[in-house]
């Protein structure tokens, strides 16, 4: 399984936590990555986690 940071292209973010098939990673650039099975499913930002447009 290879996780690639979508922000900087780093190939080996640090695995911080696992919940079943869901894994939480943090890159050296500060980007968080969430993967499920073998696919990255989310890349929440540092502070804009809830900044989803509602319009
Ligand atoms: Zn990165």
PDB file of the backbone (N, CA, C, O) and the ligand in Angstrom, with CONECT records:
HET     ZN  A 101       1
ATOM      1  N   UNK A   1       0.838  -1.186   0.000  1.00  0.00           N
ATOM      2  CA  UNK A   1       0.000   0.000   0.000  1.00  0.00           C
ATOM      3  C   UNK A   1       0.880   1.246   0.000  1.00  0.00           C
ATOM      4  O   UNK A   1       1.751   1.397   0.857  1.00  0.00           O
ATOM      5  N   UNK A   2       0.654   2.122  -0.950  1.00  0.00           N
ATOM      6  CA  UNK A   2       1.441   3.348  -1.029  1.00  0.00           C
ATOM      7  C   UNK A   2       0.529   4.554  -0.916  1.00  0.00           C
ATOM      8  O   UNK A   2      -0.404   4.718  -1.702  1.00  0.00           O
ATOM      9  N   UNK A   3       0.803   5.385   0.053  1.00  0.00           N
ATOM     10  CA  UNK A   3       0.048   6.626   0.218  1.00  0.00           C
ATOM     11  C   UNK A   3       0.891   7.770  -0.327  1.00  0.00           C
ATOM     12  O   UNK A   3       2.065   7.916   0.014  1.00  0.00           O
ATOM     13  N   UNK A   4       0.276   8.569  -1.172  1.00  0.00           N
ATOM     14  CA  UNK A   4       0.974   9.716  -1.730  1.00  0.00           C
ATOM     15  C   UNK A   4       0.250  10.992  -1.304  1.00  0.00           C
ATOM     16  O   UNK A   4      -0.960  11.123  -1.486  1.00  0.00           O
ATOM     17  N   UNK A   5       0.992  11.907  -0.748  1.00  0.00           N
ATOM     18  CA  UNK A   5       0.401  13.170  -0.317  1.00  0.00           C
ATOM     19  C   UNK A   5      -0.079  13.964  -1.529  1.00  0.00           C
ATOM     20  O   UNK A   5       0.666  14.166  -2.488  1.00  0.00           O
ATOM     21  N   UNK A   6      -1.325  14.406  -1.472  1.00  0.00           N
ATOM     22  CA  UNK A   6      -1.891  15.153  -2.589  1.00  0.00           C
ATOM     23  C   UNK A   6      -1.401  16.590  -2.616  1.00  0.00           C
ATOM     24  O   UNK A   6      -1.548  17.286  -3.620  1.00  0.00           O
ATOM     25  N   UNK A   7      -0.827  17.025  -1.523  1.00  0.00           N
ATOM     26  CA  UNK A   7      -0.378  18.417  -1.438  1.00  0.00           C
ATOM     27  C   UNK A   7       1.043  18.590  -1.958  1.00  0.00           C
ATOM     28  O   UNK A   7       1.347  19.578  -2.626  1.00  0.00           O
ATOM     29  N   UNK A   8       1.906  17.638  -1.654  1.00  0.00           N
ATOM     30  CA  UNK A   8       3.319  17.822  -2.011  1.00  0.00           C
ATOM     31  C   UNK A   8       3.913  16.626  -2.737  1.00  0.00           C
ATOM     32  O   UNK A   8       5.040  16.697  -3.227  1.00  0.00           O
ATOM     33  N   UNK A   9       3.163  15.516  -2.813  1.00  0.00           N
ATOM     34  CA  UNK A   9       3.663  14.360  -3.545  1.00  0.00           C
ATOM     35  C   UNK A   9       4.557  13.450  -2.731  1.00  0.00           C
ATOM     36  O   UNK A   9       5.135  12.508  -3.273  1.00  0.00           O
ATOM     37  N   UNK A  10       4.681  13.710  -1.449  1.00  0.00           N
ATOM     38  CA  UNK A  10       5.496  12.859  -0.573  1.00  0.00           C
ATOM     39  C   UNK A  10       4.938  11.441  -0.576  1.00  0.00           C
ATOM     40  O   UNK A  10       3.724  11.239  -0.548  1.00  0.00           O
ATOM     41  N   UNK A  11       5.835  10.469  -0.610  1.00  0.00           N
ATOM     42  CA  UNK A  11       5.411   9.085  -0.803  1.00  0.00           C
ATOM     43  C   UNK A  11       5.169   8.324   0.493  1.00  0.00           C
ATOM     44  O   UNK A  11       4.584   7.241   0.468  1.00  0.00           O
ATOM     45  N   UNK A  12       5.599   8.859   1.605  1.00  0.00           N
ATOM     46  CA  UNK A  12       5.486   8.070   2.822  1.00  0.00           C
ATOM     47  C   UNK A  12       5.084   8.898   4.021  1.00  0.00           C
ATOM     48  O   UNK A  12       5.881   9.119   4.932  1.00  0.00           O
ATOM     49  N   UNK A  13       3.835   9.359   4.018  1.00  0.00           N
ATOM     50  CA  UNK A  13       3.324  10.037   5.225  1.00  0.00           C
ATOM     51  C   UNK A  13       3.357   9.089   6.422  1.00  0.00           C
ATOM     52  O   UNK A  13       3.425   7.871   6.255  1.00  0.00           O
ATOM     53  N   UNK A  14       3.310   9.641   7.602  1.00  0.00           N
ATOM     54  CA  UNK A  14       3.362   8.857   8.830  1.00  0.00           C
ATOM     55  C   UNK A  14       1.975   8.356   9.199  1.00  0.00           C
ATOM     56  O   UNK A  14       1.019   9.129   9.260  1.00  0.00           O
ATOM     57  N   UNK A  15       1.875   7.060   9.442  1.00  0.00           N
ATOM     58  CA  UNK A  15       0.609   6.486   9.890  1.00  0.00           C
ATOM     59  C   UNK A  15       0.408   6.819  11.364  1.00  0.00           C
ATOM     60  O   UNK A  15       1.221   6.457  12.214  1.00  0.00           O
ATOM     61  N   UNK A  16      -0.680   7.510  11.647  1.00  0.00           N
ATOM     62  CA  UNK A  16      -0.927   7.946  13.018  1.00  0.00           C
ATOM     63  C   UNK A  16      -1.969   7.104  13.731  1.00  0.00           C
ATOM     64  O   UNK A  16      -1.870   6.880  14.937  1.00  0.00           O
ATOM     65  N   UNK A  17      -2.986   6.627  12.979  1.00  0.00           N
ATOM     66  CA  UNK A  17      -4.086   5.961  13.651  1.00  0.00           C
ATOM     67  C   UNK A  17      -4.799   5.035  12.680  1.00  0.00           C
ATOM     68  O   UNK A  17      -4.824   5.273  11.472  1.00  0.00           O
ATOM     69  N   UNK A  18      -5.379   3.975  13.232  1.00  0.00           N
ATOM     70  CA  UNK A  18      -6.155   3.038  12.427  1.00  0.00           C
ATOM     71  C   UNK A  18      -7.479   2.763  13.114  1.00  0.00           C
ATOM     72  O   UNK A  18      -7.545   2.563  14.327  1.00  0.00           O
ATOM     73  N   UNK A  19      -8.528   2.758  12.311  1.00  0.00           N
ATOM     74  CA  UNK A  19      -9.856   2.379  12.817  1.00  0.00           C
ATOM     75  C   UNK A  19     -10.459   1.410  11.805  1.00  0.00           C
ATOM     76  O   UNK A  19     -11.105   1.838  10.849  1.00  0.00           O
ATOM     77  N   UNK A  20     -10.259   0.143  12.002  1.00  0.00           N
ATOM     78  CA  UNK A  20     -10.689  -0.831  11.013  1.00  0.00           C
ATOM     79  C   UNK A  20      -9.876  -0.655   9.742  1.00  0.00           C
ATOM     80  O   UNK A  20      -8.647  -0.710   9.776  1.00  0.00           O
ATOM     81  N   UNK A  21     -10.558  -0.444   8.621  1.00  0.00           N
ATOM     82  CA  UNK A  21      -9.883  -0.281   7.334  1.00  0.00           C
ATOM     83  C   UNK A  21      -9.473   1.165   7.084  1.00  0.00           C
ATOM     84  O   UNK A  21      -8.774   1.471   6.118  1.00  0.00           O
ATOM     85  N   UNK A  22      -9.918   2.044   7.969  1.00  0.00           N
ATOM     86  CA  UNK A  22      -9.632   3.468   7.788  1.00  0.00           C
ATOM     87  C   UNK A  22      -8.328   3.825   8.502  1.00  0.00           C
ATOM     88  O   UNK A  22      -8.130   3.504   9.674  1.00  0.00           O
ATOM     89  N   UNK A  23      -7.462   4.489   7.773  1.00  0.00           N
ATOM     90  CA  UNK A  23      -6.182   4.876   8.371  1.00  0.00           C
ATOM     91  C   UNK A  23      -5.995   6.383   8.235  1.00  0.00           C
ATOM     92  O   UNK A  23      -6.394   6.990   7.242  1.00  0.00           O
ATOM     93  N   UNK A  24      -5.392   6.956   9.237  1.00  0.00           N
ATOM     94  CA  UNK A  24      -5.128   8.394   9.251  1.00  0.00           C
ATOM     95  C   UNK A  24      -3.620   8.615   9.181  1.00  0.00           C
ATOM     96  O   UNK A  24      -2.847   8.052   9.956  1.00  0.00           O
ATOM     97  N   UNK A  25      -3.232   9.455   8.222  1.00  0.00           N
ATOM     98  CA  UNK A  25      -1.814   9.698   7.978  1.00  0.00           C
ATOM     99  C   UNK A  25      -1.544  11.188   8.102  1.00  0.00           C
ATOM    100  O   UNK A  25      -2.441  12.015   7.938  1.00  0.00           O
ATOM    101  N   UNK A  26      -0.297  11.512   8.393  1.00  0.00           N
ATOM    102  CA  UNK A  26       0.094  12.905   8.355  1.00  0.00           C
ATOM    103  C   UNK A  26       1.422  13.020   7.627  1.00  0.00           C
ATOM    104  O   UNK A  26       2.395  12.331   7.935  1.00  0.00           O
ATOM    105  N   UNK A  27       1.426  13.920   6.649  1.00  0.00           N
ATOM    106  CA  UNK A  27       2.607  14.107   5.823  1.00  0.00           C
ATOM    107  C   UNK A  27       3.601  15.048   6.499  1.00  0.00           C
ATOM    108  O   UNK A  27       3.269  15.753   7.452  1.00  0.00           O
ATOM    109  N   UNK A  28       4.810  15.037   5.987  1.00  0.00           N
ATOM    110  CA  UNK A  28       5.842  15.935   6.510  1.00  0.00           C
ATOM    111  C   UNK A  28       5.495  17.399   6.249  1.00  0.00           C
ATOM    112  O   UNK A  28       6.016  18.289   6.921  1.00  0.00           O
ATOM    113  N   UNK A  29       4.611  17.654   5.268  1.00  0.00           N
ATOM    114  CA  UNK A  29       4.228  19.034   4.953  1.00  0.00           C
ATOM    115  C   UNK A  29       3.073  19.504   5.819  1.00  0.00           C
ATOM    116  O   UNK A  29       2.695  20.674   5.764  1.00  0.00           O
ATOM    117  N   UNK A  30       2.503  18.604   6.623  1.00  0.00           N
ATOM    118  CA  UNK A  30       1.410  18.989   7.501  1.00  0.00           C
ATOM    119  C   UNK A  30       0.048  18.572   6.986  1.00  0.00           C
ATOM    120  O   UNK A  30      -0.949  18.718   7.692  1.00  0.00           O
ATOM    121  N   UNK A  31      -0.014  18.054   5.764  1.00  0.00           N
ATOM    122  CA  UNK A  31      -1.280  17.619   5.188  1.00  0.00           C
ATOM    123  C   UNK A  31      -1.747  16.323   5.840  1.00  0.00           C
ATOM    124  O   UNK A  31      -0.968  15.385   6.012  1.00  0.00           O
ATOM    125  N   UNK A  32      -3.018  16.283   6.198  1.00  0.00           N
ATOM    126  CA  UNK A  32      -3.621  15.049   6.696  1.00  0.00           C
ATOM    127  C   UNK A  32      -4.206  14.264   5.531  1.00  0.00           C
ATOM    128  O   UNK A  32      -4.743  14.840   4.585  1.00  0.00           O
ATOM    129  N   UNK A  33      -4.097  12.952   5.614  1.00  0.00           N
ATOM    130  CA  UNK A  33      -4.671  12.072   4.598  1.00  0.00           C
ATOM    131  C   UNK A  33      -5.477  10.998   5.310  1.00  0.00           C
ATOM    132  O   UNK A  33      -5.080  10.504   6.366  1.00  0.00           O
ATOM    133  N   UNK A  34      -6.609  10.644   4.723  1.00  0.00           N
ATOM    134  CA  UNK A  34      -7.423   9.558   5.266  1.00  0.00           C
ATOM    135  C   UNK A  34      -7.569   8.514   4.169  1.00  0.00           C
ATOM    136  O   UNK A  34      -7.964   8.833   3.047  1.00  0.00           O
ATOM    137  N   UNK A  35      -7.254   7.285   4.490  1.00  0.00           N
ATOM    138  CA  UNK A  35      -7.382   6.226   3.499  1.00  0.00           C
ATOM    139  C   UNK A  35      -8.292   5.133   4.024  1.00  0.00           C
ATOM    140  O   UNK A  35      -8.382   4.891   5.228  1.00  0.00           O
ATOM    141  N   UNK A  36      -8.972   4.473   3.077  1.00  0.00           N
ATOM    142  CA  UNK A  36      -9.815   3.340   3.415  1.00  0.00           C
ATOM    143  C   UNK A  36      -9.488   2.242   2.429  1.00  0.00           C
ATOM    144  O   UNK A  36      -9.498   2.463   1.218  1.00  0.00           O
ATOM    145  N   UNK A  37      -9.201   1.072   2.934  1.00  0.00           N
ATOM    146  CA  UNK A  37      -8.682  -0.006   2.100  1.00  0.00           C
ATOM    147  C   UNK A  37      -7.406   0.500   1.435  1.00  0.00           C
ATOM    148  O   UNK A  37      -6.462   0.862   2.138  1.00  0.00           O
ATOM    149  N   UNK A  38      -7.346   0.536   0.116  1.00  0.00           N
ATOM    150  CA  UNK A  38      -6.124   0.971  -0.555  1.00  0.00           C
ATOM    151  C   UNK A  38      -6.285   2.311  -1.238  1.00  0.00           C
ATOM    152  O   UNK A  38      -5.473   2.670  -2.091  1.00  0.00           O
ATOM    153  N   UNK A  39      -7.330   3.067  -0.878  1.00  0.00           N
ATOM    154  CA  UNK A  39      -7.578   4.325  -1.555  1.00  0.00           C
ATOM    155  C   UNK A  39      -7.646   5.487  -0.580  1.00  0.00           C
ATOM    156  O   UNK A  39      -8.244   5.385   0.491  1.00  0.00           O
ATOM    157  N   UNK A  40      -7.030   6.586  -0.965  1.00  0.00           N
ATOM    158  CA  UNK A  40      -7.152   7.800  -0.161  1.00  0.00           C
ATOM    159  C   UNK A  40      -8.537   8.372  -0.392  1.00  0.00           C
ATOM    160  O   UNK A  40      -8.922   8.652  -1.527  1.00  0.00           O
ATOM    161  N   UNK A  41      -9.285   8.545   0.691  1.00  0.00           N
ATOM    162  CA  UNK A  41     -10.675   8.973   0.576  1.00  0.00           C
ATOM    163  C   UNK A  41     -10.874  10.425   0.968  1.00  0.00           C
ATOM    164  O   UNK A  41     -11.907  11.013   0.648  1.00  0.00           O
ATOM    165  N   UNK A  42      -9.912  11.008   1.648  1.00  0.00           N
ATOM    166  CA  UNK A  42     -10.078  12.390   2.079  1.00  0.00           C
ATOM    167  C   UNK A  42      -8.730  13.023   2.365  1.00  0.00           C
ATOM    168  O   UNK A  42      -7.792  12.356   2.802  1.00  0.00           O
ATOM    169  N   UNK A  43      -8.651  14.303   2.113  1.00  0.00           N
ATOM    170  CA  UNK A  43      -7.451  15.050   2.441  1.00  0.00           C
ATOM    171  C   UNK A  43      -7.854  16.347   3.128  1.00  0.00           C
ATOM    172  O   UNK A  43      -7.717  17.427   2.553  1.00  0.00           O
ATOM    173  N   UNK A  44      -8.351  16.242   4.359  1.00  0.00           N
ATOM    174  CA  UNK A  44      -8.783  17.436   5.077  1.00  0.00           C
ATOM    175  C   UNK A  44      -7.625  18.387   5.286  1.00  0.00           C
ATOM    176  O   UNK A  44      -6.491  17.975   5.531  1.00  0.00           O
ATOM    177  N   UNK A  45      -7.934  19.659   5.185  1.00  0.00           N
ATOM    178  CA  UNK A  45      -6.908  20.672   5.381  1.00  0.00           C
ATOM    179  C   UNK A  45      -6.601  20.866   6.846  1.00  0.00           C
ATOM    180  O   UNK A  45      -7.187  20.206   7.704  1.00  0.00           O
ATOM    181  N   UNK A  46      -5.688  21.766   7.133  1.00  0.00           N
ATOM    182  CA  UNK A  46      -5.301  22.004   8.519  1.00  0.00           C
ATOM    183  C   UNK A  46      -6.395  22.718   9.301  1.00  0.00           C
ATOM    184  O   UNK A  46      -6.561  22.476  10.497  1.00  0.00           O
ATOM    185  N   UNK A  47      -7.134  23.586   8.643  1.00  0.00           N
ATOM    186  CA  UNK A  47      -8.088  24.396   9.384  1.00  0.00           C
ATOM    187  C   UNK A  47      -9.418  24.579   8.650  1.00  0.00           C
ATOM    188  O   UNK A  47     -10.339  25.193   9.191  1.00  0.00           O
ATOM    189  N   UNK A  48      -9.528  24.065   7.450  1.00  0.00           N
ATOM    190  CA  UNK A  48     -10.745  24.282   6.673  1.00  0.00           C
ATOM    191  C   UNK A  48     -11.594  23.021   6.595  1.00  0.00           C
ATOM    192  O   UNK A  48     -12.293  22.786   5.609  1.00  0.00           O
ATOM    193  N   UNK A  49     -11.523  22.220   7.640  1.00  0.00           N
ATOM    194  CA  UNK A  49     -12.235  20.950   7.661  1.00  0.00           C
ATOM    195  C   UNK A  49     -13.737  21.161   7.467  1.00  0.00           C
ATOM    196  O   UNK A  49     -14.398  20.346   6.824  1.00  0.00           O
ATOM    197  N   UNK A  50     -14.279  22.250   8.020  1.00  0.00           N
ATOM    198  CA  UNK A  50     -15.711  22.501   7.954  1.00  0.00           C
ATOM    199  C   UNK A  50     -16.053  23.593   6.943  1.00  0.00           C
ATOM    200  O   UNK A  50     -17.189  24.065   6.891  1.00  0.00           O
ATOM    201  N   UNK A  51     -15.076  23.988   6.149  1.00  0.00           N
ATOM    202  CA  UNK A  51     -15.299  25.091   5.214  1.00  0.00           C
ATOM    203  C   UNK A  51     -15.886  24.588   3.893  1.00  0.00           C
ATOM    204  O   UNK A  51     -15.359  24.850   2.811  1.00  0.00           O
ATOM    205  N   UNK A  52     -16.982  23.865   4.020  1.00  0.00           N
ATOM    206  CA  UNK A  52     -17.646  23.356   2.827  1.00  0.00           C
ATOM    207  C   UNK A  52     -18.764  24.320   2.417  1.00  0.00           C
ATOM    208  O   UNK A  52     -19.648  24.623   3.218  1.00  0.00           O
ATOM    209  N   UNK A  53     -18.724  24.792   1.190  1.00  0.00           N
ATOM    210  CA  UNK A  53     -19.779  25.709   0.728  1.00  0.00           C
ATOM    211  C   UNK A  53     -21.146  25.066   0.869  1.00  0.00           C
ATOM    212  O   UNK A  53     -21.309  23.884   0.566  1.00  0.00           O
ATOM    213  N   UNK A  54     -22.120  25.820   1.320  1.00  0.00           N
ATOM    214  CA  UNK A  54     -23.454  25.283   1.550  1.00  0.00           C
ATOM    215  C   UNK A  54     -24.447  25.759   0.505  1.00  0.00           C
ATOM    216  O   UNK A  54     -25.601  25.330   0.504  1.00  0.00           O
ATOM    217  N   UNK A  55     -24.012  26.635  -0.377  1.00  0.00           N
ATOM    218  CA  UNK A  55     -24.939  27.181  -1.372  1.00  0.00           C
ATOM    219  C   UNK A  55     -25.177  26.214  -2.512  1.00  0.00           C
ATOM    220  O   UNK A  55     -25.933  26.521  -3.434  1.00  0.00           O
TER     221      UNK A  55
HETATM  222 ZN    ZN A 101       2.757  16.462   1.854  1.00  0.00          ZN
END
